Amino acid sequence: MAVWRLVPFHRYPPRENMAIDEAIFREVQRSGGPPTIRLYGWLSPAVTIGHFQHIDREIDLDACRKGGVTVVRRPTGGKAVYHDDDLTYAVIAAENTSLFPPTILETYRVISQCLVRGLHNLGVEAILAAEGREPWKEPVMESGKGSPDASCFSVPSLHELLVKRRKICGSAQMRSRGVFLQQGSLLMNFDPEKTCDVTLPHWEPRARQVQALREKVTSLYEHLPRSVTGEDVCKSFIAAFQTGWQVSLAEGSLTPEEEKLKDHLVATKYKDLAASFPRRNDETHNVGDM
């Protein structure tokens, strides 16, 4: 039986969460280390934006600054996710691992099937979305305009998780040099008002936009009592991965190389974009030929 590394649940600052995932990904590329599953939470509210998103078109940075919400760009694609009371996972493995088909879409399906099994064990009947946008593609945008729905949870992607036709878990993936990283967030709670506040565009009256999100998105505590903890969910997912994939998950920490790279990435790459992005009245505009 193959042995995978499990980095057990812990809450970290938003910038550090993204740096840890990328550090593991880069070290698996470099040294061919063991496939890894990581489960984690957030020490403070945050918005992660997809690798290709236009931050000023799709995130309300003023609202994030006022609300103390960190904005950080994910290494993976997809749309914006508001993180507060959610359980986030990362799966990092070589593309040629026998468990995973060679396509992005089928890798989504294989991982999502384990998540469905984990939710089923808790008493939540989830299914995979059969239709929706492809998770690695962004909607076409007119020049100067954001997408109609900047939030990841506004539209289900193929093979993402639905409960009673509402999205409960969103995921995104990146691949490079024979290794993939998939990140995903399971909503324990969902705050449609906060999600509406921090994402753009505000394309209709706020009350209607909030209601539209309520109709599209659900969370674990809508279906389970509060006595079910994040630790319970972690245990259920761990059991589902081990049973579904017939692997053994051995708890482990970051290697010294991963720790060093994580610190470097926090210092050089993963900035709080809400703090560092120019405020609208501070921006300068350059005009010239391209």
Order of alpha helices (4+ residues) and beta strands (2+ residues): beta-alpha-beta-beta-alpha-alpha-beta-beta-beta-alpha-beta-beta-beta-beta-alpha-alpha-alpha-beta-alpha-alpha
